[in-house]
Amino acid sequence: MNGLLERLGKLDRSVLAGLAIVLSIVLFLSVNVFSALTFGSVRSDLTQSKLFTLTKSTEEVLKGLREPITLRLFQSTALLENVPGLNIYSDRVNELMRTYQELSKGLVRIEIIDPIPFSPAEDRAIQFQLRSFNLTQAGEQGYFGLVGTNSVDDVQVISFLDPVRERFLEYDLTRMVANLARPARPIVAVIDGIGVMGQEANQLPPFAAIRQMQATYNVRPLKYNANVIPPVADVLLVVHPAGLTERTRYAIEQYALAGGPVLVFVDPFAEASPTDPQNRMQYLFPTSELAELFERWGIQMPTNKVAADRSMALRVSGFGGPTRVVVDYVPWLQVRPENFNQEDAVTAQLRIMRITSGGAIQETGIDGVTVTPLIQTTRDSMLIDTTTLRRRDDPSRLLETFEPSGVRQNLAVRISGRARSAFATIPAQNADNDPNANPNAPKPPEPPQLNEGNINVVVVADVDMLTDAHVVNQAGQPVSNNGDFLVNAVENLAGGGALIGLRGRGLSHRPFTTVERIEDEARSKYFAKEQHLEAELAETQGQLARLQSLNRDDVAFELLSQDEQRRIIEFNKKMLMIRQDLRDVRQALNADIDRLETQLQFANIALVPILVVAFGMIAASWRRARLRSARASAGGKTV
């Protein structure tokens, strides 16, 4: 060893430097290869919103897969390059899909396809009806969509991976995988108290919202006096449960306690309820609720109150004295994005809904039960007695007597957690009124009563929102997102705990809020002057236009009075000066913003290297000073 060190010591320093570089490269490559082989699957998510950390719900779906599922990502390179920010979102999609593949142990297979114009890959994208975008004037198209298939050739499609929906990317992917893992169409059992399923005897089709749901789900009506909810049902839909027997209410509760998802539409004043043939002003079954179930689920809905909102009111035609007028009808509400829960996948992407004479769902507070609002009024709300609506008072009168409560009323809620049964004993079964039923047929055994269980329920305090008048127009085109809400809720509930546990996540594109604030301050500094100049310019242009209107084809400019000619010339000069001042203001604004961008670029690109170099120079100087000091000390000792 000593001999080797002596030989190395005799080598030229340049040779030693070369050997050191070679050894460093070998060591670097060795460490990287070792890390890739040993820690290839180890990851650390340092993003603030944990963008790349999957929820337990998704992990359960992926680990529960039994058959392979193929995800084909159609992404046009040209589209990603031409749309700002889309390439960043594409990276996140690709990374998330790879994570799905790893957690599923290869059962989720990934194919990345670039559908080049006029290629077989583009033909497949068109076949799957992916949304296309023009790339060139020659008609070349770009795509960014996802297609999922399973072993029996079922297909799920996201026609366009919209960055606007980035918060729900994991939800959308997990939903696709969960649907493909369960090839059979989910069963939705319906207890219908208002005719949403249609009437075969009267040749009335199902409501448009139900038809929209039937395109994806196996929708099965149940008897209104059902004794048991079939356990094969993936979701139970209860619409306007007016006058349900105790046994049917018990059946609904037991299904919910067993973990069955339930979607309930109730109403304190259902305008779609049939009227008395003897008195068309009298509704037969205007009110519906599930009071004892709601009590155990931690909510209540006053059956004599309707939620009204002045700022959400729909405009209707009414009478103001002898004349017909258009007025805001406060019990009829137009729900906008700010009224939806933006963190829940059911409501986050909805834009507009109609809720008419709906109720107010109030949380009562039950330990272990969580109530989450999905749709709310504004604080400009008021509870109106249903007797007022039954009298059909003048809409103008309702507006005049409106007194805001300052409270946001819940129009729809999600309920989850552990609830207890509302029934001390099992109620007797309903009689079977089917004339074709065999009276001697043995009854199925009574399942044991569940006294508690984890529930998964969505309650909506309006039934009328499902009627065609609030869903589609006469041409069948949607007039609201009411039908989408129904489908979203059923889809979310049908996914079971996997989809319920998923919520909106953070965004991979995070704006520079400080920069935006500084830019806003720069704009506000010039805003007042810009507004003043624009107003002065508009006034000058108006005066000039009035003067020039005198200069018609049959009146030459020279025939105008000298004062009029002078004023026209002055107004033209003034207009040009104002335009120049306006340009100066806008250029100054742009200069301020450009200066800010330059400073940021300097800080991001140049400042850090400069600081590193400066730190290195200081460290080197400090080291040299220490060496000189050490040598001086050593020399002194030698002397």
Rosetta blueprint (number, residue, H / E / L):
1 M L
2 N H
3 G H
4 L H
5 L H
6 E H
7 R H
8 L H
9 G H
10 K H
11 L L
12 D L
13 R H
14 S H
15 V H
16 L H
17 A H
18 G H
19 L H
20 A H
21 I H
22 V H
23 L H
24 S H
25 I H
26 V H
27 L H
28 F H
29 L H
30 S H
31 V H
32 N H
33 V H
34 F H
35 S H
36 A H
37 L H
38 T H
39 F H
40 G L
41 S L
42 V L
43 R L
44 S L
45 D L
46 L L
47 T L
48 Q L
49 S L
50 K L
51 L L
52 F L
53 T L
54 L L
55 T L
56 K H
57 S H
58 T H
59 E H
60 E H
61 V H
62 L H
63 K H
64 G L
65 L L
66 R L
67 E L
68 P L
69 I E
70 T E
71 L E
72 R E
73 L E
74 F E
75 Q E
76 S L
77 T H
78 A H
79 L H
80 L H
81 E H
82 N H
83 V L
84 P L
85 G L
86 L H
87 N H
88 I H
89 Y H
90 S H
91 D H
92 R H
93 V H
94 N H
95 E H
96 L H
97 M H
98 R H
99 T H
100 Y H
101 Q H
102 E H
103 L H
104 S L
105 K L
106 G L
107 L L
108 V E
109 R E
110 I E
111 E E
112 I E
113 I E
114 D L
115 P L
116 I L
117 P L
118 F L
119 S L
120 P H
121 A H
122 E H
123 D H
124 R H
125 A H
126 I H
127 Q H
128 F L
129 Q L
130 L L
131 R L
132 S E
133 F E
134 N E
135 L L
136 T L
137 Q L
138 A L
139 G L
140 E L
141 Q E
142 G E
143 Y E
144 F E
145 G E
146 L E
147 V E
148 G E
149 T E
150 N L
151 S L
152 V L
153 D L
154 D L
155 V E
156 Q E
157 V E
158 I E
159 S L
160 F L
161 L L
162 D L
163 P H
164 V H
165 R H
166 E H
167 R H
168 F H
169 L H
170 E H
171 Y H
172 D H
173 L H
174 T H
175 R H
176 M H
177 V H
178 A H
179 N H
180 L H
181 A H
182 R L
183 P L
184 A L
185 R L
186 P L
187 I E
188 V E
189 A E
190 V E
191 I E
192 D E
193 G L
194 I L
195 G L
196 V L
197 M L
198 G L
199 Q E
200 E L
201 A L
202 N L
203 Q L
204 L E
205 P L
206 P L
207 F L
208 A H
209 A H
210 I H
211 R H
212 Q H
213 M H
214 Q H
215 A L
216 T L
217 Y L
218 N E
219 V E
220 R E
221 P E
222 L L
223 K L
224 Y L
225 N L
226 A L
227 N L
228 V L
229 I L
230 P L
231 P L
232 V L
233 A L
234 D L
235 V E
236 L E
237 L E
238 V E
239 V E
240 H L
241 P L
242 A L
243 G L
244 L L
245 T L
246 E H
247 R H
248 T H
249 R H
250 Y H
251 A H
252 I H
253 E H
254 Q H
255 Y H
256 A H
257 L H
258 A L
259 G L
260 G L
261 P L
262 V E
263 L E
264 V E
265 F E
266 V L
267 D E
268 P L
269 F L
270 A L
271 E L
272 A L
273 S L
274 P L
275 T E
276 D E
277 P L
278 Q L
279 N E
280 R E
281 M E
282 Q E
283 Y E
284 L L
285 F L
286 P L
287 T L
288 S E
289 E L
290 L L
291 A H
292 E H
293 L H
294 F H
295 E H
296 R H
297 W H
298 G L
299 I E
300 Q E
301 M L
302 P L
303 T L
304 N L
305 K E
306 V E
307 A E
308 A E
309 D E
310 R L
311 S L
312 M L
313 A E
314 L E
315 R E
316 V E
317 S E
318 G E
319 F E
320 G E
321 G L
322 P L
323 T E
324 R E
325 V E
326 V E
327 V E
328 D E
329 Y E
330 V E
331 P E
332 W E
333 L E
334 Q E
335 V E
336 R L
337 P H
338 E H
339 N H
340 F E
341 N L
342 Q L
343 E L
344 D L
345 A L
346 V L
347 T L
348 A L
349 Q L
350 L L
351 R L
352 I L
353 M E
354 R E
355 I E
356 T E
357 S L
358 G L
359 G L
360 A L
361 I E
362 Q E
363 E E
364 T L
365 G L
366 I L
367 D L
368 G L
369 V E
370 T E
371 V E
372 T E
373 P E
374 L E
375 I E
376 Q E
377 T L
378 T L
379 R L
380 D L
381 S E
382 M E
383 L E
384 I E
385 D E
386 T H
387 T H
388 T H
389 L H
390 R H
391 R L
392 R L
393 D L
394 D L
395 P H
396 S H
397 R H
398 L H
399 L H
400 E H
401 T L
402 F L
403 E L
404 P L
405 S L
406 G L
407 V L
408 R L
409 Q L
410 N E
411 L E
412 A E
413 V E
414 R E
415 I E
416 S E
417 G E
418 R E
419 A E
420 R E
421 S L
422 A L
423 F L
424 A L
425 T L
426 I L
427 P L
428 A L
429 Q L
430 N L
431 A L
432 D L
433 N L
434 D L
435 P L
436 N L
437 A L
438 N L
439 P L
440 N L
441 A L
442 P L
443 K L
444 P L
445 P L
446 E L
447 P L
448 P L
449 Q L
450 L L
451 N L
452 E E
453 G E
454 N E
455 I E
456 N E
457 V E
458 V E
459 V E
460 V E
461 A L
462 D L
463 V L
464 D H
465 M H
466 L H
467 T L
468 D H
469 A H
470 H H
471 V L
472 V E
473 N L
474 Q L
475 A L
476 G L
477 Q L
478 P E
479 V L
480 S L
481 N L
482 N H
483 G H
484 D H
485 F H
486 L H
487 V H
488 N H
489 A H
490 V H
491 E H
492 N H
493 L H
494 A H
495 G L
496 G H
497 G H
498 A H
499 L H
500 I H
501 G L
502 L L
503 R L
504 G L
505 R L
506 G L
507 L L
508 S L
509 H L
510 R L
511 P L
512 F L
513 T H
514 T H
515 V H
516 E H
517 R H
518 I H
519 E H
520 D H
521 E H
522 A H
523 R H
524 S H
525 K H
526 Y H
527 F H
528 A H
529 K H
530 E H
531 Q H
532 H H
533 L H
534 E H
535 A H
536 E H
537 L H
538 A H
539 E H
540 T H
541 Q H
542 G H
543 Q H
544 L H
545 A H
546 R H
547 L H
548 Q H
549 S L
550 L L
551 N L
552 R L
553 D L
554 D L
555 V L
556 A L
557 F H
558 E H
559 L H
560 L L
561 S L
562 Q H
563 D H
564 E H
565 Q H
566 R H
567 R H
568 I H
569 I H
570 E H
571 F H
572 N H
573 K H
574 K H
575 M H
576 L H
577 M H
578 I H
579 R H
580 Q H
581 D H
582 L H
583 R H
584 D H
585 V H
586 R H
587 Q H
588 A H
589 L H
590 N H
591 A H
592 D H
593 I H
594 D H
595 R H
596 L H
597 E H
598 T H
599 Q H
600 L H
601 Q H
602 F H
603 A H
604 N H
605 I H
606 A H
607 L H
608 V H
609 P H
610 I H
611 L H
612 V H
613 V H
614 A H
615 F H
616 G H
617 M H
618 I H
619 A H
620 A H
621 S H
622 W H
623 R H
624 R H
625 A H
626 R H
627 L H
628 R H
629 S H
630 A H
631 R H
632 A H
633 S H
634 A H
635 G H
636 G H
637 K H
638 T H
639 V L
